[in-house]
Amino acid sequence: MAGGLLVGISNKRKAQVIEKTLVSRQTLKEVKSNSHYAGCTFYLDDNYSIENTSFDNCSFRSDAIFGNLPDCTFENCNFSATFVLHLSGRYLSAIPEYVFSLRDLTHLLVFSNNISCIPDEIGNLQNLEYLDADHNQIESVSREIQQLRKLSMLHLSGNKIGRLPMQIGQLQNLRYLSLSHNTIDKIPCEIGHLTALTLLDISHNSIKSIPEQSERLQSLNLLSLYGNNITNVPKEIWEKYPQEHKESGGRPVFNKYHNENVKSGALPPEVGELQNLVELHLSGNYICEIPNEIGMLRNLNELHLAYNEISSIPSEIGQLQNLRELWLNNNEIEELPKGIAKLENLKQLHLPTD
């Protein structure tokens, strides 16, 4: 049943009266602005930008994806799939206030704007599972982010964040945390509580040390430390990823390690414990010694050791039968071990040149 519903806006806009069209108990494949939907069922198959629309006791049976929702309300609605708001690339200086009233929101995309902070009101969105705020001007993240207990993916790369709130450790379901290209100088110890984390990208910051609590991140699949000021990686970080730790399906938990920071002189022998490692990136450091244990990394496909101070390579490197790429350029190596000839799968070999 459809009819007309008149809604007054304000004293300043007395002359303007918006008519909302009442739509009741229908099954629909689209939504429109200036509507009042009551008891409707939706199967949406597009991205909608609407305004001044209310939804009461409605059911969304497919992904509900919106590009804008000013002056829209959702009361007692059910979302069988995702509820997405896509506000990226809008030149926004702040997350619009109306967003924080959308308490059923599961995905919020605000990347590529000019947003300066993640405000306290973010804590209202307790059903949020995915937050992408990459490439903004964000300098601070509210401690109220701790309220987002369902959050599994958090993108904050390409901002101006200097410090993370220690409350980030409350995000027990977080699996993906991207913080690259910020100005972060310290990782809070509480990050060790994120035991579900599979990816941690803190590359291109100003970090000087990795907290030992990181050893608890036994679900890590990828840890990227490129472009920081880290002087050492705790031995515990290497030791805490033995071969028996696997995800379902037998996929290795920790298969990539990226670091362009270690300045301790020698790569620790504990590197041999990472026997599921597929790629090892250690270019651009002051490493002068590679341990014999490097030969234990039988699953290694890529070994990047360029731009270091390495003078010799252990003969055990010949045990890396799966190696496809070996980068040794810009070092002080005078003689290569005969074992390199055993690397039958090697496709790329980059050697030092005078």
N, C-alpha and C positions, 0 to 999 in steps of 0.2 A: 504494500500500500504506500503511495507517495502523496505528499502534501506540502504546504508551505509553512515554514516556521520563521517568524521575524525576530531578529535579535538586534537590540540597540547596542551601539558600540560605546559611546561616552558622551559627556556633556559637550566636549569640544567638537564632537562629530555628530551632533544631533541631526543634522541634515542628511547624514548618510546612514541608511538602514540596510543591513545586509540580510538577504533572504536565504536561509538554509533550507535546502530541499530534504525533507524527511523520507528516508528509505528504510522500510521495516521488513525484517524476516525474509530476505531474499538471498539467493546464491549468485554471487557476482564474480566477474573476472577483471574488473577495473574499479578505480576509485576516482572521485572528483572533488574539487574544491567546493567550499560553501555548501557542505552536505552534513546531514545528521543521520548516521547509520545506526540502527537499533536492531540487535539480534540477527545480524547478517552473517553469512558465511562467505569467505573470500578465497578464490584460487587465483592469485595474481601471477602474471607472467611477464611483467615489465617493471621498469623503474619509474616511480611516480613522484612528482613534485606537486604538493597540494598545500592549501592553507585554509584556515577557518573551517575546519572539519572536525566533527566529533564522532567517536566510535564507542557505543555502549553495548556491552554484552555480545561482542562480535567474536568470530572465530576465523583465524587466518590459517588455512590448511597448507599453504605453500610458502616459500620464502617471501617475506614482505620487505621490499627494498624501496627506499625513498631517497630522493635527492634534496628534499626540503619539506619541513613540517611546521612552519610557524602557525601559532594559534590553533594547533590541533591537540586533541585530547583522546586518550584511550582509557576507558573505564571498564574494569572487569572483563578484559579481553583475553583470549587464549591464542598463543602462537605455537603452532605445531612444529614449525621450522625456525629459521632465523628472522630476526627483526633488525634490519640494517638501515643506518642513516649515513649517507655518503655526501659529505660536505667539503670534499677536497678541491683545491685549486680555486677558492672563492675570494681570496685576498682578505680573509677574516683576521681581525686583530684579536679576537677572543672567541671561545666557543659560545655560541648563542645561548642565552639563558633558558630558552624553552627546552633545550636538549635535556636539561637535568630533571625535567618533569616526566620524561619518557622512561619510566621505571622498568618497563619490560624490554628495553633495548638490549640486544645481544652483541651487535657489531657497530662500532663508531669509527668512521674514517674521516679524519680531518687533516690529512697530510697536505703538504705544499700550500700552506697559508702563512700568515704572519702572527700566529698565536704566541703570546708571551709567557703563558703559564698554564699549568694544569691546576685549576682552582679546587677549593674545598668541596664545592658542590659535586665533584666527580664521584664522591662517596654515595650519592643518591642512586647511582646506576648499578645496583647490586646484582643484576642479572647479566652484566656485561662480560662477554667472553673474549672479545677481540677489540683492541684499541690501537689504531694506527695514527700517530701524530708525528711521523717523520717529516723532516724538512720544514720546520717552523722557526720561530725565534724563542723557543721555550727556555727560560732560565731557571725555573723552579717547578717542582712536582709536589703537590700537597701530600701531607702525611695521610690524608683521608683516602688515598689510593688503597690503603689497607682494607677498606670495606669491599673491594672488588674480589671477593673470595672465589668467584667462578672464572676469573680472568685466566686465559691460557696463553694468549699471545699479546705482547706489549712491544710496540715499535716506537722508539723515541730517538732514532738516529738523525743526524744532521740538525742539531739544535745548539743551544748555548748552556746546557745543563752543567753546573759545576759540582754539585753534590746530590746524591740520592738520599731520600729519607730512609732511615733505618726500618721504617714500617713496611718497606717493600718485601721484607722477609716474611710477611704475613700472607703473601700470595701463594698459598700451598699448591694450587693447581697450575701455576705458571710453567709452561713448557718452552716458550720462546721469548727471549729477552734481547732486544737489539738496541744497543746504546752507542754505536759507533759515531765518530765525528762529533763529539761534544768537547767539553773542557773539564771532564770529571778527573779529579786528582786522587780520589780515594774510593774504594769499594767497601761498603759497610759490611762488617762481619756477619750481619744477619742474612746475607745472601746465601750462607750455608744452609739456611732453612728451606731453600727452594729445591727440595729433593726430586721434584718432578721435572726439573729443567733439563731439556735435551740440547738446547742451543743457547750459548751466551756469547754475544759479539760485543766486546768492549774495545775494539780497535780504534786507533786514531783518537786517543784522549791524552791526558797528562798523568796517567796512573804510574805510581812508583813501585807499588808492591801489590801482591795478591794475598788476601787473607788466608791463613791456614784453614779456616772453616770451609774454604772451597773444596776441600777434600771430600766433603759430604755429598757433593753433587755427582752421585754415582750413576745417574741416568744420562749424563752429558754425552752428546753425539758430536758436537763441534764446539771448540773453545777458540775464539779468535782474539789475539792480543797484539796484532800488528800496530806499529806506530805509537808506542807509549814510551815511558821512561823507566820501565821495569828493569831492575838490576839483577834480579834472580827470581826463579820460580821455586817455591818450596818443594823439597824432595817428596813430601807427602802427596803433592798433586800428581806426580808420576806414578807413585806406588799404589794409588787408590783405584786404578782402573785395570785390574787383572783380567785374564782371558775369560774366566767363568762368568763375569757379569755380562749378561746379554738381554736384549729386549725379546719380546715374543717373536717367534719366527726365526730366531737365531741370528738376527741382525746385530752386529757389534755395537756396543753402547758408545764407544769412544773411538771413532775412526779417522778423525782429523785433528791435528794440533797445529795451530798457527802462532808463530811468535817471531817478532823482529826486535826483541828487547834484551834477551839474556846477555849479560856482560860479565859473567862469572869466570870466563876463561875456558872452562871445560864443560862439555855436555855431561850431565850426571849419568852414571851407568844404569840408573833406574829406568832410563828410556827403554831398556830392553823388556820391561814389564808390559809395555803397551803392544802386545803381540797381535792385536786386531787393527793396529794403525794402518791406514791406507795412504795417507799423505802426511809428510813431515816438512813443515816450512820453517826454516831457521836462517834465512838469508838476512844479510845486513846487520850483523852483530860483531862481537869481538871474540868469537869462539876460536880457540886455537887447538882444541883436541877433541877427537871423536872416539868414544869408548868402543872396545871390542864388541860390547853387547848390542851394537847397532845391527849385527848379523842375526839377532833373534827376531827381527821384525819381518817375518817371512811373508806377510801379506802386503808389504809396502809396495805401492805403485809409483809414488813420486817422492824424491828426496831432494830438497832445496837447501843447499849449503853455500850459495854464492855470497860474495862480499863479506868474507870473514878473514881470520888470520890463521887458517888451518895449514899446517906444514906437511902433514901426512894423513893417509887414509888407511884404516886397518884392513888387513886382508880378508877379514870376516865379511866385508861388503859383498864378496862373491857369493854369499849364501842367500842374497836377496833375489831369488829366482823370478819373482813377479815384478821386479822393478822395470818401469818403462821410461822414466825420466830421472836423470841424475845431473844436478846443477852444481858444478865445482868451480866455476869461473870466478876470477878476482879473488884468489887466495894465494898462498905462498907454497903451494905444492910443487915439489921438484920431480917426484917420481910417483907413478901410479902403481898400485899393487896388481900383481898378475891376476888376482881373483876377478877383476873387472871383466876379463875375457869370458868368464863363466855366465855373465848376465845375458842370456840368450834372448830375452824379451825386451831388451833395452832398445828404445826407439830414438831417444834424445840424450846425447852426452855433451855437456857443456864444460870445457876444460879451461884451465888458466892459460893465459897468453902473455908473453913477455911484452 
